[in-house]
Each structure stands twice: as C-alpha cells, then as structure tokens.
Amino acid sequence: MAGGGVVHGTADTSRIEAPVTVKAYLMCAFAAFGGIFFGYDTGWMGGVMGMKYYIRQYTHIQYPGPDADSATKALFVLPGWQQSLLTGILSCGTFFGALIAGDVADRIGRRWTIISGCLTFTVGCILETASTTLAVMVVGRLIAGAGVGFISAIIILYMSEIAPKKVRGALVAGYQFCITIGILLANCVVYATQDRDDTGSYRIPVAVQFLWALVLGIGLFLLPESPRYFVKKGKLDEAARALANVRGQPIDSEYIQDELAEIIANHEYELSVVPQTTYFASWANCFHGGLKSPASNLRRTLCGIGLQMMQQLTGINFIFYYGVVFFTSLNTISNPFLISLITTLVNVLSTPISFWMVERFGRRNLLIFGGTGMVISQYIVGIIGVTVGQDKGKDTNKAAVSAMIAFICINISMFASTWGPCAWVVIGEIFPLPIRSRGVGLSTSSNWFWNCIIAIITPYLVDKQYANLSSKIFFMWGSLCIISVLFAYFLVPETKGLSLEQVDRMLEEVSPRHSRSWVPHSTFAAEMGLVEKGIPLGGPTAKQGDSAEETEIETHNAPANKEIV
Ligand code: BGC
C-alpha cells in the first residue's frame, strides 16, 4: 500500500480503528512518562527555597547561631519577592512554552516537539544546576519552564492521537499518574538533601531531572510519529506507515486502510467547514463559530481552557504548595513535612483507580462525581476549622485536626481519581485535527496560568496580615468546586469509547448533556464518498495545500455548515 496505493475506507462504524497489539499498547503508555517532568519540576522548588544552605547562598545572610532569638531566626528566609520570582518564572516559561508548542508540533511533528522540549529543558537544567546567583537560576527556570510547557502540552496531544479509543482515557490518566509520582519523587529527594551543608543540597534535586529528559528524549526518538500529524501535513504514505507501527499491524491490512481513510475523511470534512488559509487565520480558527454550538471551534476552545482553569480552581495545589505552612498553623502537628509527604503519597495511590473508572463510568460522570466529593470534603474541613479548630481562637483540638487532615486526604483522593486525570483526557479528545495542537496548547497554558495565579495569591489569602482566611479558605475552594461540577454538567461532553473523529461527529449532533447516549451511526469515509472512490496515497488528489500546509483532497458531500445543534 505504501508508495502510492489507494485506501478505501469503510461504512462500518465498528471498523474505524485497527486492533492493537500489546507492543502497541506499551508504546502508547511510554509517553505518559512525560508527566514526571511536570510533577517533579513543580515539586522541588518549594522545598529547596526552605533549605538553609540555599538561603545563605542566595541571601548572604549567615546561619543564625543556636542561641539566636526568634526574631533573628525569622529573618533567615528568602525574601518574599525572590520566592515569588522563582515560583512564578517557571509558570511563565511553561505558559509560553505550551502556547507556542502547538505551532511547533504542527510544523515539525509531535515527536520532535517533545524531543526539542527535552533539549530545552536540559539547557534550563544545566543553568539551574550550575547557578550560584539568582540571575542564573531565574534564567534557568524560565528555559526549563519553556521545555516543560512543550512537553506537558504535546504529550497529551501525542498520546490522544496514537492511543486506541477503548483505552485512550486510561492511558492519558497514566500521564496524570506520572505527574503525581514526579511530585512525590521531588518531595523525597528534597527531604533527603535538605540538611546538607553544601551545594549538593539543591544541586542534587535539580540534577536528578536530567534523567527524565534523557529517558523521554531517547524513548520518543524510537517511537513513531502520530499518523494524524502526517495526515494534517498531507503525507499520507508516511501516515499509513506510522499507523501500522502504532497499531502493530501490517501496513496493507484492511484495518489500517479503514482507520486511515476515516482520519483523512474527517480531516477533509473539517477543512471543508472551516478552511485553513493564512497563519493568523489558522489561529483565528480556534475561535471560529458560535457559542451555542457544542461543535464550534470556539466552544471547544473555551471548553478546554475552562476545564483546565476549573481543575486548578478546585484548590488542589493549595495543599501541595502551602500544605506545610497550613499544617504548621494548626499548631498540634509535630512534623508538618511528614504530613505533607503523606498527602503526596495519597495523591499517587489514588490515581490508578482512575485508569479503570475513566473507561467504565466515563469522563463526565467522573468530573461530576469527583467535583461533588470535593465540595463535601472541603466544606467539612472548613466547618471543622471554624467550629472546633484554631479559627475559634480556642486551643487547637487534636481530634479536630486529625479529622481535618483525614478529609483533606479524602479531597485529594477525589481529585486524583477524577479531575486530575479527566481534565487532561478531555482536552486531548475534544478538538478537531485542524486546530487540535493549538487547542491542546491553549488549554495547557490555561492550566499553567491558573496554577501561577493560585501560587501567587494564596499566601495573601491565608496570611494573618492579609485576608487571614486560615481554614475558611476551604469554603472558597469548596464553592469553586460547585462551579466545576456545573461546568462539567453543562459543558463537558462524554467522549468515552469514541474515536477522535467520532467525537467530532457526536459534538455536531448532540449537546454535552445528551452525549452519553450518543452512538456512532455513520463514518466520515462513507459520507464523503470515499468508500467507493478511495483515496490515493501520495497520488494526484493528495497534495500540499495552502500556507497552513493542509492537505486538500477532492471531496463531495461535505456539509457547508456544521452549526447543527
Ligand atoms: C494538575 C497539577 C497538580 C497535580 C496534582 C495535575 O493534574 O494540573 O496542577 O499539581 O495534578 O497531582
């Protein structure tokens, strides 16, 4: 078939995806490893900023002596502006990295974008490890952040595009699992090196990251490119080879033909609805269409951006970023670091259940269920805080604090098994191929943007000198979770078990609230008349298109307007 054959496509909706071998499953699962970068990089800085060696190195303040008074000890910290700068600059890099990653992925491919993310990250890491001054560390964080931005956005895109539909949710949830492992590993390494009185205290946690870049970079080098990328570029021969590779099937198998034809037909259909013209127009396409139509690009882009925003507004990072400070403020806990370590462990252990739940109950149900669970558990923490906890001005009640910690852990489990993975799963599935890479990039940027906002504003919300919300902050997170549940109920479609092309059709025919019961009834290949006619691979009808480098294949039956619902 390669080198100029013809693929015909199928009218049978059950044949639009080739069966998958174990090797192919393992290949898809490997990409999830990219989550380690995300988790580890957000996890190490907080601990390092509290290390005495690091504080002395960056502030030139000498260690307070054993009999120094508490005022002197309190001065031995990194100034607030340095803490904000070091935390915020990573998010700044990741935000812009994720934003431009979509463009890069359409130009050089998903795989090479992730590999270049690893290289960028390595350069940032070298600077961070070598740094002994704030300026070098800040530049290193910015560059490493850009690398993490590339990786965090494009891994989702790559995995969603190559994973088989039946287990796509579970495999992408594996990415979330790796994020949680990354956070845990960062905590453990920082815990182990925090008391060292040399540069190893911060250089070891930073340098460990080289390993992630090495493993992911080399692994991706060996994996195939996404077939959907080749379809977008009009390289249909290469698309066929890549598809055969990710499915572990011979290139001339009928299954590969049918699946490839469906991807091509869907892409052609999407281009016939919203043509790609210039570079700027192709960006503008992400915001094309009306707000009322679930299938419009605008609605899908807002859904992705909003979903990632609501994931951050569940308040999960309050616990991971400020857990130690919050637990210390409860007064009865002797080792807040240990409690913080336990919360990260709960996060790791609760995530794998989502591999099964996301395919069994679907994305929507999980988001609604998990969001409701977080409302309840966060309100309970808040209620305990204001009734029997320290907010009453009484001596803190040990039993009350234990109950608060227990409900905080329940809240983490709820997040880890629902909103944590599902937000990533859904953004990989809702965009049509012409805008998919940018849509995923925009959504991932939204995650980093809100991540950064929360990191910056939370200290002001809980600090005694400012809003002094203390445990009342859980009422705020709980209330935001109510909005998350409503968001999921009204705006998030159910994508379980559908191919990415079927998701496209489903969005045109039903609203998110009715999406669960939607059943595929036709194929794009049949509707575009490609079953009989066939699509020549590399033949005369497949040619490089306009400046946006889209493929154009002569089509018929393409509806002119997709604002159906
Ligand atoms: C979120 C991160 C969070 C992590 C916790 C991810 O899905 O995007 O902000 O720290 O989950 O496991």
Residues whose N, C-alpha, C, O or C-beta is under 5 A from the ligand:
A	BS01	BGC	T180 G420
